[in-house]
Structure formats: C-alpha cells, structure tokens
Amino acid sequence: MFTGIVETTGKVVARRKDKLVVIPQRALKGISLGESLSVDGVCLTVDHRNGRQVTFRLLPETLRVSNLGVLRAGDIVNLERALKVGDRLGGHLLLGHVDGQGTVVARIKRGNTLTLEIKVPRVLLPCLVPKGPVGMDGVSLTLDASLPGGSSKGPRVSSRIRVHLIPHTLQATTLGKKSVGQQVNLEVDLIAKYLRRLLW
C-alpha cells in the first residue's frame, strides 16, 4: 500500500518485453528482493538488484492496463516505497493497482502552478468527485472543486477531470513534464471503488 507521496524519480535503463530496469535518482536504502515499489503508480515487485539498479518483471495485465509498456530507456518515472505501519499518511491510500489510463488534453500555466486537464475513461467517472482524491502516475492529487461537465450522472457529463500542480509537485514528480497527448496511469479512491461495487 502507498500514499502517493513520491520519494524520488528514477531513470529507465532498459525495458525489454517483460522486464523494466530503473536507477533511482536518489538512493533508496535497504531495498530488498521481493519488496513492492510504486513505479508511476503501478505496484511492482523487485526482481533483482545490481547496485542502485533495480529490475522489475512486468505481467501482461500490467502492460495492458498501464503505460509502462511504452517506456523507453531514458524516460523518467515516479518511485515510492510501500507504506510502513505507523508512517504519516501525507497523501491518500493507494494500492498501486491501476484502474485505467487518462490522456492529457490541456496544460494551463497560472503563475507558479500548472493545471492539467485529463480525459478519462467514462467507467471511472462515478468514482471521481470534486475535491476527492485521485492517483495519477503514482502521485496523490485532489480533483478540482468544479469538474467539467457537472454531475457524473448527468446526460452531458464530460469525460475530463482537472488537477492543479503546486511547485513542489512540479519539482519532485514527472507530472509537470507531461505534454498534451501523453497518457497517465489513474487509480481512483479505494473507498469509492468498493462503494460503487456494492451499490451497482
């Protein structure tokens, strides 16, 4: 389990079929084989270590639901180690199980903040509420208070959401470098997901 507070970024060294090799920008001490790490919001298991270089195996389902399959050597990813019992919950609870991918459709710069508009799969809309949480490439974010299109039950609902990135998020994560047309991994709120399952 994770909180969406990115510890460091990592550089992709290689991505071969079912393997992903990453070097963290800042050393993550004590990483052991079998440990879980969030890589751009996807919970992956450490398969091998060679110095600072960390290797993960990618399952077909991971490649299907996330954007990890399009990573190339030189790309930068967000990294977070699993939550320890007793740690502060600085973000919100994330499992690292991606629910779908969104596409950046607009970037709006206002002062020292950046607003991103993301087109999301309509199936996720009931779990996305104004001021509610969303995990985006492993980053805990709060949805804009006024989602484009109004109520998720309305006939003219938009499939867009809006998030605002503060200077720290722009500096510490990869989201500020996302350009229009690029995809992001999305994980909706855990509680909302289970409530929806119970009610539908």
N, C-alpha and C positions, 0 to 999 in steps of 0.2 A: 504494500500500500504506500502511496506517495501523497504529497501535499501540493505539488505544482509550484514549489519554490525551487527554481533551477539553481544547482550548486555551481556548475561550470558548464562551459560548452566543450565540445570535442570535435576534432578533425577526423573525417573519414579517410582512412588509409587505403582501404580496399572494400569492394562489395562484389563478391563472386557468388552467383546463384543463391545458395542458402547460407552464406556467411557474410558477416559485417565486421570490419575491423576498425576500431576507433582509438585515437590517442586523446585523452582528456587534456584540455588546455592547462588546467591546474590539477596537480596530482591528487587523486582520491586515495588516501592512505588506507590500507587494510582491506582492499577489495579482494574477495576470495572466490574461488571456483564455486559455481552454483548459486552465487549471490544474484539478487534481482536488481537491475538498474532500469530506470526510465530513460529511454532514448527517443527524443522527440515525442514523448507521451506514450510510448509503447513499452510495456514491461518485458524486458529481455533478460535471459539468464547468461551469466558469464560462463563461457565455454572454455576459454583459455586465456592465460596472461603471459606476456613476454615483456618484462619491464613495465613501462607505462602503457604499453599497447594492450588493448582488451579486444577479445574476439567473441562474437555472439553468433548463434545459429538462428536462421530465420525460417519459421514454418510457413507452408503455403498459405495458411489462413492469415498470418501476419502480412504477407506480401499482398494478399487480396484486399484487406480492409484498410491498410495504412499506406503512407507514401514512402516507406523505407525502401521499396523496390526500385525507386527511381534515383536513389542516392548514388553519387559517384565520388571517386577519390577527390579530395579537396573540399567537399561540402562540409558545412558546419552543422552540428546537431546539439540540442539541449540535453544535459545529463542531470539526473537526480538519483541519489541512492534511496533505498527503501526507508520508510519511517521507522524509528525506534520507539518502543513504548516509553512514554514519558517526555518525548520531544514536543516542542511547541508546534501547534497546527497553524502555521503562518498563512497557508492558503486554504484549500478545502480538500476533502478526501478524494483521492483518485486511485483507481485500480491499475491503470496502465492498459486497460482493455479498450481499444479504440472503437467508437460506435459508428464512425463514418468520416468522410473527408469533406472539407469545405474548400471553396475556391476564393481567393482574394479578388474582389471586383472593384475596390476603390481604396485609395490611400489619401487621407486628408490631413495635412500638417497644420497644426494651430499652435503657434508659439513653440514651446519645447515638448509638446505632446503630439502623438500620432494616432489618428483614428483609422481603424481598418474596418471595411465592410466586407463581410464574408457571405458567399452564397452557400447555403447548407442543404442537405437532403431534407425534403419535407417530412419524412418519417421522424426526424429528430425534433421538429418544432414543438410538439406538446411538452417536451422536457426542457425547453429553453424559455425562461421567463425574465421579464425586466428586473434588473438588479440581482438576478440569480447567477450562480457560478457556471463556468464552462472551462474545460481543459483544452488548450489549444497548443499543439506541439509540445505538450507536457508543461505548459505554463498556466497557472491558476489565474483566471481573469473574471471580471464582473461584466455582465452584459449591460448595455446601455439601458437607461431607465425607459426610453421610448423606442421599442423595437419597430423597425419599418414594417408597415402593413397592419399594425394593430393586433388584435387577439388572434391567437393561433387557431381559434375555432371559426373565425370569420371567413366568408366566402372569397374575399380578395386578399387573403393573407400573403405577405411577401415571404420569400424563402431566404431573405437576408437577415443577418444579425450585425450588430455594431459593437466594437470594443475599443477602449481607449488605452493607449500605452504610455505610461509615465516614463520619465528619463531613465530611471533605474532599470525598468523592463527593457527599454531600448538598448541599454548598455550591456546588460547581463544575459540577454537571450538573443535568439536569431530572428524574432518576430519583426523587428524593425527593418530587416533586410528583405522581407518578403515582398515580391513585386506582384502587380496585377497579373492574374492568370495562374499563379503558383498555388499549390494545394497545401492545406494544413490538416493535421490529424485532430479530430474532435472527440472529446469524451464528455458526455452530459453528466449532470449531477446524479450521483449514486442513488439518493433518496427518491428523486423524481423518476428515475428509471424503474425502480421497484414499485412505486405507487402506480405508475402507468401500467405495469404488468398486472397488478392486482385488479385495477379498475376496468381494463379492456379485455 
